[in-house]
Amino acid sequence: MGKKSISNSQFQDSSKPPRNTLGESGSSEDLRELITQEVLKVALQAQLEDPKRTQDVYNQRKVNKDDIVILDSLNYIKGYRYELFCLIKHTQTPHCLVYCLTSTDVSSEWNKGREADSRYTQEILDALILRFEAPDSRNRWDSPLFTIQQGDSLPFEAICDALFKRKAPPPNQSTKNQPLSSTNFLYELDKVTQDVLMAVLESQKTSVPGDLISISGATEKIEFTRSLNMVELRKLRRQFISYTKMHPTENIGQIANMFVQYLNKSMH
Protein backbone atom coordinates (compact mmCIF):
# COMPACT_ATOMS: atom_id res chain seq x y z
CA MET A 1 0.00 0.00 0.00
CA GLY A 2 0.99 3.61 -0.20
CA LYS A 3 3.83 4.36 -2.54
CA LYS A 4 4.07 0.93 -3.99
CA SER A 5 2.03 -1.80 -2.46
CA ILE A 6 2.07 -5.38 -3.47
CA SER A 7 -0.98 -6.52 -1.59
CA ASN A 8 -3.35 -9.06 -2.99
CA SER A 9 -6.34 -8.27 -7.29
CA GLN A 10 -5.74 -5.42 -9.50
CA PHE A 11 -3.34 -2.57 -9.90
CA GLN A 12 -4.93 0.66 -8.76
CA ASP A 13 -3.38 3.84 -10.01
CA SER A 14 -3.54 6.96 -7.88
CA SER A 15 -3.04 10.46 -9.22
CA LYS A 16 -1.52 11.65 -5.96
CA PRO A 17 1.51 13.93 -5.65
CA PRO A 18 4.96 12.37 -6.04
CA ARG A 19 6.57 10.67 -3.07
CA ASN A 20 9.07 13.47 -2.50
CA THR A 21 6.26 16.01 -2.10
CA LEU A 22 4.50 13.86 0.48
CA GLY A 23 7.70 12.99 2.27
CA GLU A 24 8.71 16.63 2.70
CA SER A 25 5.43 18.31 3.55
CA GLY A 26 2.88 15.64 4.43
CA SER A 27 2.29 14.45 7.98
CA SER A 28 1.71 10.88 9.09
CA GLU A 29 -2.00 11.70 9.30
CA ASP A 30 -1.96 12.75 5.65
CA LEU A 31 -0.30 9.48 4.70
CA ARG A 32 -2.78 7.47 6.76
CA GLU A 33 -5.69 9.23 5.06
CA LEU A 34 -4.09 8.64 1.67
CA ILE A 35 -3.70 4.92 2.29
CA THR A 36 -7.24 4.61 3.63
CA GLN A 37 -8.64 6.29 0.53
CA GLU A 38 -6.60 4.06 -1.73
CA VAL A 39 -7.78 0.89 0.04
CA LEU A 40 -11.40 1.97 -0.37
CA LYS A 41 -10.81 2.70 -4.06
CA VAL A 42 -9.29 -0.71 -4.66
CA ALA A 43 -12.09 -2.45 -2.77
CA LEU A 44 -14.61 -0.83 -5.11
CA GLN A 45 -12.57 -1.47 -8.24
CA ALA A 46 -12.09 -5.14 -7.31
CA GLN A 47 -15.82 -5.64 -7.79
CA LEU A 48 -15.34 -5.01 -11.49
CA GLU A 49 -13.33 -8.24 -11.81
CA ASP A 50 -11.56 -7.01 -14.94
CA PRO A 51 -8.92 -9.64 -15.88
CA LYS A 52 -7.14 -7.23 -18.24
CA ARG A 53 -6.50 -4.59 -15.60
CA THR A 54 -3.15 -5.92 -14.43
CA GLN A 55 -1.83 -6.20 -18.00
CA ASP A 56 -3.08 -2.68 -18.78
CA VAL A 57 -1.08 -1.34 -15.87
CA TYR A 58 2.05 -3.11 -17.07
CA ASN A 59 1.53 -1.67 -20.54
CA GLN A 60 0.99 1.83 -19.18
CA ARG A 61 3.98 1.48 -16.88
CA LYS A 62 2.08 2.54 -13.79
CA VAL A 63 4.79 1.07 -11.59
CA ASN A 64 7.20 3.97 -11.16
CA LYS A 65 8.71 6.22 -8.52
CA ASP A 66 5.83 8.68 -8.40
CA ASP A 67 2.54 6.75 -8.50
CA ILE A 68 0.92 4.81 -5.67
CA VAL A 69 0.04 1.33 -6.91
CA ILE A 70 -1.95 -1.33 -5.06
CA LEU A 71 -2.05 -4.87 -6.41
CA ASP A 72 -4.89 -6.73 -4.71
CA SER A 73 -4.89 -10.29 -6.05
CA LEU A 74 -4.21 -13.88 -5.02
CA ASN A 75 -0.42 -13.70 -5.47
CA TYR A 76 -0.40 -17.22 -4.06
CA ILE A 77 2.66 -18.40 -6.03
CA LYS A 78 6.03 -17.18 -4.74
CA GLY A 79 7.45 -17.18 -8.26
CA TYR A 80 4.94 -14.52 -9.28
CA ARG A 81 5.74 -12.45 -6.20
CA TYR A 82 9.41 -12.68 -7.15
CA GLU A 83 8.56 -11.43 -10.64
CA LEU A 84 6.84 -8.42 -9.07
CA PHE A 85 9.89 -7.87 -6.87
CA CYS A 86 12.12 -7.78 -9.96
CA LEU A 87 9.78 -5.19 -11.48
CA ILE A 88 10.09 -3.12 -8.32
CA LYS A 89 13.89 -3.36 -8.39
CA HIS A 90 13.85 -2.29 -12.02
CA THR A 91 11.83 0.84 -11.23
CA GLN A 92 13.81 1.58 -8.04
CA THR A 93 10.84 2.08 -5.71
CA PRO A 94 9.96 0.71 -2.23
CA HIS A 95 7.19 -1.82 -1.70
CA CYS A 96 5.62 -3.98 1.00
CA LEU A 97 3.46 -7.09 1.17
CA VAL A 98 0.19 -7.29 3.13
CA TYR A 99 -0.78 -10.91 3.83
CA CYS A 100 -4.43 -11.47 4.79
CA LEU A 101 -4.21 -14.62 6.88
CA THR A 102 -7.55 -16.44 6.90
CA SER A 103 -8.46 -20.01 7.83
CA THR A 104 -9.70 -22.47 5.21
CA ASP A 105 -13.14 -22.68 6.82
CA VAL A 106 -13.61 -18.92 6.90
CA SER A 107 -12.43 -18.60 3.30
CA SER A 108 -14.97 -21.23 2.24
CA GLU A 109 -17.77 -19.43 4.06
CA TRP A 110 -16.86 -16.11 2.48
CA ASN A 111 -16.74 -17.75 -0.94
CA LYS A 112 -20.23 -19.23 -0.48
CA GLY A 113 -21.54 -15.76 0.36
CA ARG A 114 -20.36 -14.22 -2.91
CA GLU A 115 -22.53 -13.67 -5.98
CA ALA A 116 -22.88 -16.80 -8.08
CA ASP A 117 -21.03 -15.35 -11.07
CA SER A 118 -17.99 -14.42 -8.93
CA ARG A 119 -17.91 -17.51 -6.71
CA TYR A 120 -15.25 -20.22 -6.94
CA THR A 121 -16.39 -23.81 -7.08
CA GLN A 122 -15.32 -25.75 -4.02
CA GLU A 123 -12.98 -27.87 -6.16
CA ILE A 124 -11.16 -24.81 -7.47
CA LEU A 125 -11.01 -23.24 -4.03
CA ASP A 126 -9.53 -26.43 -2.58
CA ALA A 127 -6.96 -26.52 -5.39
CA LEU A 128 -5.96 -22.91 -4.73
CA ILE A 129 -5.56 -23.60 -1.02
CA LEU A 130 -3.49 -26.72 -1.77
CA ARG A 131 -1.12 -24.83 -4.06
CA PHE A 132 -0.87 -21.72 -1.91
CA GLU A 133 2.73 -20.75 -1.05
CA ALA A 134 2.56 -18.57 2.04
CA PRO A 135 4.85 -15.51 2.09
CA ASP A 136 7.94 -15.65 4.27
CA SER A 137 9.57 -12.45 5.56
CA ARG A 138 12.98 -14.14 5.22
CA ASN A 139 12.55 -13.93 1.43
CA ARG A 140 13.57 -10.53 0.10
CA TRP A 141 10.61 -10.52 -2.31
CA ASP A 142 8.19 -11.01 0.62
CA SER A 143 9.75 -8.36 2.82
CA PRO A 144 8.66 -6.15 4.50
CA LEU A 145 5.71 -8.39 5.34
CA PHE A 146 2.59 -7.40 7.30
CA THR A 147 0.39 -10.34 8.33
CA ILE A 148 -3.21 -9.32 9.06
CA GLN A 149 -5.88 -11.58 10.54
CA GLN A 150 -9.64 -11.09 10.59
CA GLY A 151 -10.51 -8.30 13.02
CA ASP A 152 -7.00 -6.81 13.06
CA SER A 153 -6.39 -3.14 12.34
CA LEU A 154 -3.98 -2.22 9.59
CA PRO A 155 -0.60 -0.98 10.93
CA PHE A 156 -0.78 2.28 9.00
CA GLU A 157 2.31 3.88 10.52
CA ALA A 158 4.51 0.85 9.87
CA ILE A 159 3.24 0.55 6.29
CA CYS A 160 3.88 4.26 5.70
CA ASP A 161 7.42 3.90 7.04
CA ALA A 162 8.07 0.89 4.80
CA LEU A 163 6.92 2.73 1.70
CA PHE A 164 7.97 6.32 2.25
CA LYS A 165 10.99 6.15 4.55
CA ARG A 166 12.75 3.00 3.33
CA LYS A 167 15.33 2.92 0.55
CA ALA A 168 14.37 1.20 -2.67
CA PRO A 169 16.07 -2.14 -3.37
CA PRO A 170 19.18 -1.66 -5.53
CA PRO A 171 19.05 -2.96 -9.11
CA ASN A 172 21.08 -5.99 -10.07
CA GLN A 173 22.43 -7.24 -13.39
CA SER A 174 19.14 -8.99 -14.25
CA THR A 175 16.99 -5.88 -13.72
CA LYS A 176 19.35 -3.20 -15.04
CA ASN A 177 18.92 -1.75 -18.50
CA GLN A 178 21.99 -2.57 -20.52
CA PRO A 179 23.73 0.49 -22.00
CA LEU A 180 23.06 1.21 -25.63
CA SER A 181 25.88 0.69 -28.11
CA SER A 182 26.45 1.97 -31.62
CA THR A 183 24.81 0.08 -34.46
CA ASN A 184 28.12 -1.27 -35.77
CA PHE A 185 29.57 -2.08 -32.34
CA LEU A 186 28.98 -5.85 -32.52
CA TYR A 187 30.34 -6.01 -36.06
CA GLU A 188 33.51 -4.16 -35.06
CA LEU A 189 33.87 -6.26 -31.91
CA ASP A 190 33.72 -9.47 -33.90
CA LYS A 191 36.02 -8.24 -36.68
CA VAL A 192 38.69 -6.64 -34.47
CA THR A 193 38.98 -9.58 -32.08
CA GLN A 194 39.21 -12.00 -34.99
CA ASP A 195 42.00 -9.90 -36.57
CA VAL A 196 43.89 -9.80 -33.27
CA LEU A 197 43.52 -13.54 -32.83
CA MET A 198 44.91 -14.26 -36.31
CA ALA A 199 47.79 -11.80 -35.76
CA VAL A 200 48.76 -13.55 -32.52
CA LEU A 201 48.70 -16.98 -34.17
CA GLU A 202 50.87 -15.77 -37.04
CA SER A 203 53.38 -13.92 -34.80
CA GLN A 204 53.83 -16.91 -32.49
CA LYS A 205 55.51 -18.82 -35.31
CA THR A 206 58.59 -16.60 -35.15
CA SER A 207 58.44 -15.29 -31.56
CA VAL A 208 60.21 -16.51 -28.45
CA PRO A 209 59.23 -15.92 -24.78
CA GLY A 210 59.96 -12.32 -23.84
CA ASP A 211 59.15 -10.83 -27.23
CA LEU A 212 56.56 -8.06 -27.65
CA ILE A 213 54.08 -8.70 -30.45
CA SER A 214 52.72 -5.64 -32.25
CA ILE A 215 49.06 -5.75 -33.24
CA SER A 216 47.63 -3.64 -36.06
CA GLY A 217 45.20 -1.05 -34.71
CA ALA A 218 46.43 -1.36 -31.11
CA THR A 219 48.96 0.73 -29.22
CA GLU A 220 49.31 -2.04 -26.63
CA LYS A 221 51.56 -5.02 -27.43
CA ILE A 222 51.19 -8.70 -26.64
CA GLU A 223 53.71 -9.83 -24.03
CA PHE A 224 54.65 -13.21 -25.43
CA THR A 225 55.27 -15.55 -22.50
CA ARG A 226 53.93 -18.83 -23.88
CA SER A 227 52.28 -20.17 -27.00
CA LEU A 228 48.49 -20.18 -27.25
CA ASN A 229 46.83 -22.69 -29.54
CA MET A 230 43.72 -21.96 -31.61
CA VAL A 231 41.33 -23.64 -29.14
CA GLU A 232 42.60 -21.55 -26.21
CA LEU A 233 42.58 -18.31 -28.21
CA ARG A 234 39.03 -18.90 -29.40
CA LYS A 235 37.90 -19.56 -25.84
CA LEU A 236 39.51 -16.29 -24.64
CA ARG A 237 37.93 -14.44 -27.55
CA ARG A 238 34.45 -15.78 -26.69
CA GLN A 239 34.89 -14.78 -23.06
CA PHE A 240 36.03 -11.29 -24.02
CA ILE A 241 33.13 -10.81 -26.45
CA SER A 242 30.57 -11.96 -23.85
CA TYR A 243 31.92 -9.53 -21.27
CA THR A 244 32.19 -6.63 -23.72
CA LYS A 245 28.61 -7.11 -24.93
CA MET A 246 27.46 -6.57 -21.34
CA HIS A 247 29.80 -3.58 -20.88
CA PRO A 248 30.12 -1.98 -24.32
CA THR A 249 32.54 0.87 -24.88
CA GLU A 250 31.57 4.05 -26.70
CA ASN A 251 35.06 4.24 -28.24
CA ILE A 252 35.19 1.46 -30.82
CA GLY A 253 38.82 2.32 -31.54
CA GLN A 254 39.77 0.97 -28.10
CA ILE A 255 38.49 -2.57 -28.74
CA ALA A 256 41.86 -3.81 -30.02
CA ASN A 257 43.73 -2.40 -27.01
CA MET A 258 41.14 -3.86 -24.63
CA PHE A 259 41.45 -7.32 -26.19
CA VAL A 260 45.25 -7.15 -26.09
CA GLN A 261 45.15 -6.23 -22.40
CA TYR A 262 42.73 -9.10 -21.79
CA LEU A 263 45.05 -11.56 -23.56
CA ASN A 264 48.08 -10.33 -21.60
CA LYS A 265 46.30 -10.94 -18.29
CA SER A 266 45.04 -14.36 -19.44
CA MET A 267 48.49 -15.57 -20.59
CA HIS A 268 50.09 -15.13 -17.16
Sequence and secondary structure as in RCSB ss.txt:
>XXXX:A:sequence
MGKKSISNSQFQDSSKPPRNTLGESGSSEDLRELITQEVLKVALQAQLEDPKRTQDVYNQRKVNKDDIVILDSLN
YIKGYRYELFCLIKHTQTPHCLVYCLTSTDVSSEWNKGREADSRYTQEILDALILRFEAPDSRNRWDSPLFTIQQ
GDSLPFEAICDALFKRKAPPPNQSTKNQPLSSTNFLYELDKVTQDVLMAVLESQKTSVPGDLISISGATEKIEFT
RSLNMVELRKLRRQFISYTKMHPTENIGQIANMFVQYLNKSMH
>XXXX:A:secstr
 TTEEE    EEEE    HHHHHHH  HHHHHHHHHHHHHHHHHHGGG  TTHHHHHHHHT  SSSSEEEE S  
 SHHHHHHHHHHHHHHT   EEEEEE  HHHHHHHHHTS GGG   HHHHHHHHHH     TTSGGG SEEEEET
T    HHHHHHHHHSS      TTTS      TTHHHHHHHHHHHHHHHHHHHHTT  TT EEE TT SSEEE S
S   HHHHHHHHHHHHHHHHHS  S GGGHHHHHHHHHHHHH 
